[in-house]
Amino acid sequence: MNPLIETIGGEFGQMGYCSVGKIKFILCNGEKSIITAGNFFKIEPYNDAEVIGDEICEMIYFIASVKCGLVTD
């Protein structure tokens, strides 16, 4: 997502639902969180992520960031 919204290191928190696949989020403090299909999630800002396995990972974001245009003033 970082290249898509022109950020470095996931400056914005994310909240959503994983509909397909599996992804691992790595937070700036080193903590890791694995999200799988069927999970709702809330990830704090300043993170990195990688898809686990060969299957695609589809996420439905409820809240991403102002930069994405999903949150208004």
ChimeraX attribute file (.defattr): number of C-alpha atoms within 10 A of each C-alpha:
attribute: neighborCount
match mode: 1-to-1
recipient: residues
	/A:1	11
	/A:2	14
	/A:3	9
	/A:4	7
	/A:5	12
	/A:6	11
	/A:7	13
	/A:8	13
	/A:9	16
	/A:10	21
	/A:11	14
	/A:12	19
	/A:13	14
	/A:14	17
	/A:15	16
	/A:16	16
	/A:17	18
	/A:18	19
	/A:19	15
	/A:20	17
	/A:21	18
	/A:22	22
	/A:23	21
	/A:24	15
	/A:25	18
	/A:26	17
	/A:27	18
	/A:28	14
	/A:29	8
	/A:30	9
	/A:31	9
	/A:32	14
	/A:33	14
	/A:34	15
	/A:35	21
	/A:36	20
	/A:37	15
	/A:38	12
	/A:39	14
	/A:40	16
	/A:41	18
	/A:42	14
	/A:43	17
	/A:44	15
	/A:45	16
	/A:46	16
	/A:47	22
	/A:48	17
	/A:49	17
	/A:50	12
	/A:51	16
	/A:52	15
	/A:53	10
	/A:54	8
	/A:55	10
	/A:56	12
	/A:57	18
	/A:58	16
	/A:59	21
	/A:60	13
	/A:61	16
	/A:62	15
	/A:63	16
	/A:64	19
	/A:65	18
	/A:66	11
	/A:67	12
	/A:68	12
	/A:69	10
	/A:70	11
	/A:71	11
	/A:72	7
	/A:73	3
